[in-house]
């Protein structure tokens, strides 16, 4: 299972790097989740901090569900699900404001 999620992580990283809107996002794993975010400076003179933005959860062999991170830190499911490529397209189209850099 760990090998499968690592392969999915690599595939997701490649898909995100192909487009300007999602270039520079990181992908980390936690269980069946692929967490996508940006490293952002949150205070003057501070280093970069990981800021999780959206999450893909593996539903089956080829399908993922999409969740967004709320200001409370909780994950909220969205009605979007599909292939990894479809979820990246959804992020780029409907959620580009969530993955944009703050700078």
Residue, then its C-alpha position, 0 to 999 in steps of 0.5 A: x500500500x505504501x508503494x502505491x501511495x508513493x507512486x500516486x504522490x509522484x504522479x500528482x507532483x508531475x501533474x501539478x508541475x505541468x501548469x503555472x497555477x499549480x507549479x511549486x505546490x508540495x505533495x505529502x502523504x498521510x495514510x490514503x491522503x495526498x495533501x497539497x499545499x504551498x510553503x509560505x512566509x507567514x511572519x516578517x523575517x520568518x522562514x517558509x512554513x508548510x500551508x496545507x490547502x487541498x487534499x485528495x483521498x483515495x476512494x478506489x484504484x483510480x478515483x479520488x475525493x477532493x477536500x479543502x482545508x478550512x480556516x479552522x484547520x479541519x478538512x471539508x469534503x467537496x462534491x468533486x471526485x474522479x481520476x487524479x488528473x480530473x481532480x488536478x483540473x478541478x483544482x486549477x479551474x474551481x479552486x485556483x484561489x485556494x492554491x495561489x501563492x500569498x506573495 
